[in-house]
Amino acid sequence: MSLVVRRTLLTIAVTLLMFLVIAPFYWIFTSSVKLPPEVIASPPTLFPQSFTTQHYDNLLGGSLFLSYMGNSLIVALGTMIITVILSTLAAYGLYRLRFPGRRLLFRVILITYAFPGVLLLIPLYGLLTDVGIIDTLWALIVVDVTLAAPFATWMLQAFFRTIPMELEEAAALDGATRLGVITRILLPLAAPGVASIAIFAFITSWTEYMFASVLIISDASRTLPVGLAGIIGQYQIDWGLLMAGATMTTLPVLLLFALVGRNFVEGLTAGAVK
Amino acid sequence: MSASITQPRRRGVGTPRWLGYAFVLPLMLWLAATILIPLVQSVALSFQNVRVIGTPGEFVGFANYTRLFASERFWEAFGRSLIWVLGNAVLQTVLAFAAALILKQSFPGHRVARIWIILSWIVPTVVVVIIWRWLLSASGGIINYALVALGITPEPIGFFSTGDGAFASVIAINSWRWFPFQAVILLAALQRIPGELYEAASVDGASTLQKFFNITLPGLQSVLFVMGLIGTLMSFNIFDVIWLLTQGGPSAATTTLPVLIYDTGFRQFRLSQAAAISVVTGVFLLLFALVFMRFAAPPSDDGEEGRI
């Protein structure tokens, strides 16, 4: 195959692939700023011929969208902090220390994904009611950590495994305490991994729908996915409004990803290959 | 101290055994409280006749289970769940391999592409659902417009109006959401396979297929193992994308087991019955996981540990 043919085929393949992933997002972003008649115009307009912020005005003025977003942020940040602490501790124990049964423990952690979330939904509802945090954002933080932490622990293995044991040993011989070894040597070296699991936990929480739809009862405590799903049903399908909602829900993750996407993908994949 | 210096690789530096457990303990306690206790309660619930959350029930033995195994709805949902897992696995694997092989090449912007490909995975399911309902809408959706304009179909297709159509659409949409995630992981694994292996094989006259089976697949084994295990479990348990797109309809055509559990427990208010379905599902998945780990686990490479 000549170089030119190869180049052309590759260009077509790349274009198709990126089109498949990106084009739908382009379509909702542009639809969200079109005037209502243009949104449903036939033939569709690839480039917006009109510009309006009315869908966003309706969204922000006519629903609790901003408080949904605030709630989602709180839950995602809380999930992120707790997941990072629990998973980092566990990964340190599992991958830096040797003790009988750790392999079994590790498998037990991953096996947690075998149980249908729906299965846990029913008793968790009762449990969280007993503890007194049902219908609060804490309930969601508790659940989201459970969803994120096992995989996050697995992601960290690559980072902890690649740091030579000799570093720790040398520091210990020089009189560093275990805590000193962890905070001054291990954590800085594993920082990219810790950042990756932080983002993973954030995204897991940001996108969670099922638990949030059952464990939260009052409208004011809803998170974005549930709030947005409520807007779908609440109005006769108003596509402009939904496009605005979808766009506003995507933006924060886009922003986060523009800042740290590279680290995240590297961290995600490091776990898979090392 | 001296004892541990003689065998530092075994347990790190001067490490008492309990220290390892101490580090893992917080996570284990957390998971026990949020998974183990609810699990036990689910099993207990499945032997009672509780209907609505929070109301008391009586012990009814295996009644929920016998009803379950005699129920056509259950077996149909079970079969659909298998199709769901299989359909998603095939579609996602094909797309992910194709995407990974494309992204592995170097072209202008390949660094950016390798990151942003994952976009569909980082947005909430609700957004995915809104996007595709809009794209596939029978009135005003751009895909139907294109199909009609190109003369592929005389009039707009109601993608969610027939059972098979709805199920296929939901599988396709879920695959669209997940394949980039798998592509990114596959790509990283592909990049780790030393290029010299392929060169040496070429020198020895190996065909492309031989290279794939003797170099690529073995090189991907540990990744495929974890993806196969966790991917299958996660995929089986997916609820939100189906519920938000079709609520299990039309006429139960997209009701997989998780949807059936939710519908039984929170729509029909037969909580104990739902718990029984959950327990059966959980046991099935657990057996699958154990068998999978037993037979598909890659050989460990450091003598003691597998990658998992």
HADDOCK unambig.tbl for C-alpha pairs under 7 A between the chains (distance, minus, plus):
assign (segid A and resid 13 and name CA) (segid B and resid 102 and name CA) 6.88 0.50 0.50
assign (segid A and resid 14 and name CA) (segid B and resid 102 and name CA) 6.58 0.50 0.50
assign (segid A and resid 17 and name CA) (segid B and resid 99 and name CA) 6.88 0.50 0.50
assign (segid A and resid 18 and name CA) (segid B and resid 117 and name CA) 6.90 0.50 0.50
assign (segid A and resid 21 and name CA) (segid B and resid 117 and name CA) 6.54 0.50 0.50
assign (segid A and resid 21 and name CA) (segid B and resid 120 and name CA) 6.54 0.50 0.50
assign (segid A and resid 24 and name CA) (segid B and resid 131 and name CA) 6.67 0.50 0.50
assign (segid A and resid 28 and name CA) (segid B and resid 131 and name CA) 6.72 0.50 0.50
assign (segid A and resid 40 and name CA) (segid B and resid 140 and name CA) 5.31 0.50 0.50
assign (segid A and resid 42 and name CA) (segid B and resid 140 and name CA) 6.85 0.50 0.50
assign (segid A and resid 44 and name CA) (segid B and resid 142 and name CA) 6.75 0.50 0.50
assign (segid A and resid 86 and name CA) (segid B and resid 26 and name CA) 6.32 0.50 0.50
assign (segid A and resid 86 and name CA) (segid B and resid 27 and name CA) 5.32 0.50 0.50
assign (segid A and resid 87 and name CA) (segid B and resid 27 and name CA) 6.86 0.50 0.50
assign (segid A and resid 89 and name CA) (segid B and resid 23 and name CA) 5.17 0.50 0.50
assign (segid A and resid 89 and name CA) (segid B and resid 24 and name CA) 6.40 0.50 0.50
assign (segid A and resid 90 and name CA) (segid B and resid 23 and name CA) 5.27 0.50 0.50
assign (segid A and resid 90 and name CA) (segid B and resid 24 and name CA) 4.11 0.50 0.50
assign (segid A and resid 90 and name CA) (segid B and resid 27 and name CA) 6.42 0.50 0.50
assign (segid A and resid 93 and name CA) (segid B and resid 20 and name CA) 4.70 0.50 0.50
assign (segid A and resid 93 and name CA) (segid B and resid 21 and name CA) 6.94 0.50 0.50
assign (segid A and resid 93 and name CA) (segid B and resid 23 and name CA) 5.03 0.50 0.50
assign (segid A and resid 93 and name CA) (segid B and resid 24 and name CA) 5.76 0.50 0.50
assign (segid A and resid 94 and name CA) (segid B and resid 20 and name CA) 7.00 0.50 0.50
assign (segid A and resid 96 and name CA) (segid B and resid 12 and name CA) 6.91 0.50 0.50
assign (segid A and resid 97 and name CA) (segid B and resid 11 and name CA) 5.34 0.50 0.50
assign (segid A and resid 97 and name CA) (segid B and resid 12 and name CA) 5.74 0.50 0.50
assign (segid A and resid 97 and name CA) (segid B and resid 20 and name CA) 5.74 0.50 0.50
assign (segid A and resid 98 and name CA) (segid B and resid 10 and name CA) 6.15 0.50 0.50
assign (segid A and resid 98 and name CA) (segid B and resid 11 and name CA) 4.56 0.50 0.50
assign (segid A and resid 98 and name CA) (segid B and resid 20 and name CA) 6.86 0.50 0.50
assign (segid A and resid 99 and name CA) (segid B and resid 17 and name CA) 5.74 0.50 0.50
assign (segid A and resid 99 and name CA) (segid B and resid 20 and name CA) 6.26 0.50 0.50
assign (segid A and resid 107 and name CA) (segid B and resid 308 and name CA) 6.87 0.50 0.50
assign (segid A and resid 113 and name CA) (segid B and resid 230 and name CA) 6.94 0.50 0.50
assign (segid A and resid 113 and name CA) (segid B and resid 233 and name CA) 6.17 0.50 0.50
assign (segid A and resid 113 and name CA) (segid B and resid 234 and name CA) 6.51 0.50 0.50
assign (segid A and resid 114 and name CA) (segid B and resid 233 and name CA) 5.45 0.50 0.50
assign (segid A and resid 114 and name CA) (segid B and resid 282 and name CA) 6.35 0.50 0.50
assign (segid A and resid 114 and name CA) (segid B and resid 285 and name CA) 5.54 0.50 0.50
assign (segid A and resid 114 and name CA) (segid B and resid 286 and name CA) 5.88 0.50 0.50
assign (segid A and resid 115 and name CA) (segid B and resid 282 and name CA) 5.05 0.50 0.50
assign (segid A and resid 116 and name CA) (segid B and resid 237 and name CA) 5.17 0.50 0.50
assign (segid A and resid 116 and name CA) (segid B and resid 258 and name CA) 6.97 0.50 0.50
assign (segid A and resid 116 and name CA) (segid B and resid 278 and name CA) 6.98 0.50 0.50
assign (segid A and resid 116 and name CA) (segid B and resid 282 and name CA) 6.53 0.50 0.50
assign (segid A and resid 117 and name CA) (segid B and resid 237 and name CA) 6.85 0.50 0.50
assign (segid A and resid 118 and name CA) (segid B and resid 258 and name CA) 6.32 0.50 0.50
assign (segid A and resid 118 and name CA) (segid B and resid 261 and name CA) 6.83 0.50 0.50
assign (segid A and resid 118 and name CA) (segid B and resid 262 and name CA) 6.48 0.50 0.50
assign (segid A and resid 119 and name CA) (segid B and resid 275 and name CA) 6.59 0.50 0.50
assign (segid A and resid 119 and name CA) (segid B and resid 278 and name CA) 5.08 0.50 0.50
assign (segid A and resid 120 and name CA) (segid B and resid 35 and name CA) 6.71 0.50 0.50
assign (segid A and resid 120 and name CA) (segid B and resid 38 and name CA) 5.83 0.50 0.50
assign (segid A and resid 120 and name CA) (segid B and resid 39 and name CA) 6.60 0.50 0.50
assign (segid A and resid 123 and name CA) (segid B and resid 38 and name CA) 4.94 0.50 0.50
assign (segid A and resid 123 and name CA) (segid B and resid 41 and name CA) 6.11 0.50 0.50
assign (segid A and resid 123 and name CA) (segid B and resid 42 and name CA) 6.15 0.50 0.50
assign (segid A and resid 124 and name CA) (segid B and resid 38 and name CA) 5.87 0.50 0.50
assign (segid A and resid 126 and name CA) (segid B and resid 54 and name CA) 6.83 0.50 0.50
assign (segid A and resid 146 and name CA) (segid B and resid 31 and name CA) 6.24 0.50 0.50
assign (segid A and resid 146 and name CA) (segid B and resid 34 and name CA) 6.90 0.50 0.50
assign (segid A and resid 169 and name CA) (segid B and resid 13 and name CA) 5.79 0.50 0.50
assign (segid A and resid 172 and name CA) (segid B and resid 13 and name CA) 6.96 0.50 0.50
assign (segid A and resid 203 and name CA) (segid B and resid 122 and name CA) 6.21 0.50 0.50
assign (segid A and resid 206 and name CA) (segid B and resid 124 and name CA) 6.76 0.50 0.50
assign (segid A and resid 207 and name CA) (segid B and resid 123 and name CA) 6.45 0.50 0.50
assign (segid A and resid 207 and name CA) (segid B and resid 124 and name CA) 3.95 0.50 0.50
assign (segid A and resid 207 and name CA) (segid B and resid 125 and name CA) 6.35 0.50 0.50
assign (segid A and resid 209 and name CA) (segid B and resid 240 and name CA) 6.53 0.50 0.50
assign (segid A and resid 210 and name CA) (segid B and resid 240 and name CA) 6.18 0.50 0.50
assign (segid A and resid 225 and name CA) (segid B and resid 124 and name CA) 6.52 0.50 0.50
assign (segid A and resid 225 and name CA) (segid B and resid 126 and name CA) 5.74 0.50 0.50
assign (segid A and resid 229 and name CA) (segid B and resid 126 and name CA) 6.40 0.50 0.50
assign (segid A and resid 246 and name CA) (segid B and resid 127 and name CA) 5.20 0.50 0.50
assign (segid A and resid 250 and name CA) (segid B and resid 123 and name CA) 5.89 0.50 0.50
assign (segid A and resid 253 and name CA) (segid B and resid 122 and name CA) 6.99 0.50 0.50
assign (segid A and resid 253 and name CA) (segid B and resid 123 and name CA) 6.95 0.50 0.50
assign (segid A and resid 261 and name CA) (segid B and resid 115 and name CA) 6.48 0.50 0.50
assign (segid A and resid 262 and name CA) (segid B and resid 115 and name CA) 6.19 0.50 0.50
assign (segid A and resid 265 and name CA) (segid B and resid 115 and name CA) 6.36 0.50 0.50
assign (segid A and resid 269 and name CA) (segid B and resid 184 and name CA) 6.94 0.50 0.50
assign (segid A and resid 269 and name CA) (segid B and resid 185 and name CA) 5.09 0.50 0.50
assign (segid A and resid 269 and name CA) (segid B and resid 188 and name CA) 5.69 0.50 0.50
assign (segid A and resid 272 and name CA) (segid B and resid 185 and name CA) 6.38 0.50 0.50
assign (segid A and resid 272 and name CA) (segid B and resid 189 and name CA) 6.93 0.50 0.50
assign (segid A and resid 272 and name CA) (segid B and resid 223 and name CA) 5.76 0.50 0.50
assign (segid A and resid 273 and name CA) (segid B and resid 188 and name CA) 6.70 0.50 0.50
assign (segid A and resid 273 and name CA) (segid B and resid 189 and name CA) 5.27 0.50 0.50
assign (segid A and resid 273 and name CA) (segid B and resid 223 and name CA) 6.78 0.50 0.50
